[in-house]
Amino acid sequence: MSETEILSVPLDAEMKREADKIFGELGVTTADAVRFFLCAALRAGEHPFDAIAPEYRYNKETIAAMEECRRLAHDPNAKRYASIEELMASLLEEDEDEE
C-alpha cells in the first residue's frame, strides 16, 4: 500500500458547512468529494471541470473542429441536409465516388 499524505485545505466556515450538507446528502464526506475530484483529474490527465474555458478543456484539433462547426452553421453557402437519411445518403455517395 502506498504512503498516505494529508492535504489541508483552508475553507471559509460557511463554505465548509454548505459543502458538508451537499455531499452528506449524497452519502459522502467533503473529504471524499475532494478525493473524487483528484481521482477524476488524474484519470482524465487534466482538470475535470466543464466550467473552465474550452481552450483549457480541449486539444487544438477539437477546438478547430468546434470553430469549423460554428462557421458552417452561419455560412449560407454551406451544404445542408433535411434529414439524417439525406446526410447518410450523401456520405455513402461520397464513399462510392472515392473508390
C-alpha positions in Angstrom: 0.0 0.0 0.0 1.3 3.5 -0.8 2.2 6.0 1.8 -0.7 8.3 2.9 -0.4 12.0 3.0 -2.7 14.7 4.4 -3.9 17.6 2.4 -5.1 20.6 4.4 -7.4 22.9 2.5 -8.4 26.2 4.3 -12.1 26.9 3.8 -14.4 29.6 4.9 -16.6 28.1 7.7 -19.8 28.7 5.9 -18.4 27.1 2.7 -17.4 24.0 4.7 -20.9 23.7 6.3 -22.6 24.0 2.9 -20.2 21.5 1.3 -20.7 19.1 4.2 -24.5 19.4 3.7 -24.5 18.9 0.0 -22.1 16.0 0.0 -23.7 14.5 3.1 -27.0 14.3 1.1 -25.1 12.2 -1.5 -23.7 10.0 1.3 -20.1 11.1 1.1 -18.0 13.5 3.1 -16.4 16.7 1.8 -13.0 14.9 2.1 -14.4 12.1 -0.1 -15.6 14.7 -2.7 -12.1 16.2 -2.8 -10.6 12.7 -3.3 -13.2 12.0 -6.1 -12.2 15.3 -7.7 -8.5 14.4 -7.6 -9.1 10.9 -8.9 -11.2 12.3 -11.8 -8.4 14.8 -12.6 -5.7 12.1 -12.6 -7.9 9.7 -14.6 -8.5 12.4 -17.2 -5.0 13.7 -17.1 -6.4 17.2 -16.7 -9.0 19.1 -14.7 -12.5 17.6 -14.7 -14.4 20.9 -14.8 -16.7 21.8 -17.7 -16.9 25.4 -16.4 -13.3 26.1 -17.4 -12.7 27.8 -20.8 -12.7 25.4 -23.8 -9.1 26.2 -24.7 -8.1 24.6 -21.4 -10.5 21.6 -21.7 -10.0 20.5 -25.3 -7.0 19.9 -27.5 -6.3 22.2 -30.5 -7.8 19.7 -33.0 -11.1 19.6 -31.1 -11.2 23.4 -30.8 -10.6 23.7 -34.5 -13.5 21.3 -35.2 -15.8 23.3 -32.9 -14.8 26.5 -34.6 -15.5 25.0 -38.1 -18.9 23.8 -36.9 -19.8 27.4 -35.7 -18.5 28.8 -39.0 -20.5 26.4 -41.1 -23.6 26.9 -39.0 -23.6 30.6 -40.0 -22.4 30.1 -43.6 -25.4 30.4 -46.0 -23.4 28.6 -48.7 -22.7 25.5 -46.6 -24.3 22.3 -47.7 -27.4 21.5 -45.7 -29.4 18.3 -45.1 -33.1 18.0 -44.4 -32.7 14.7 -42.6 -30.2 12.2 -41.2 -31.2 9.9 -44.1 -30.2 12.6 -46.6 -26.9 13.1 -44.9 -26.1 9.4 -44.8 -27.0 9.0 -48.5 -24.6 11.9 -49.3 -21.8 10.3 -47.2 -22.3 6.9 -48.9 -22.3 8.6 -52.3 -19.0 10.3 -51.5 -17.5 7.0 -50.3 -18.6 5.4 -53.7 -17.0 8.3 -55.6 -13.7 7.8 -53.8 -13.5 4.1 -54.6 
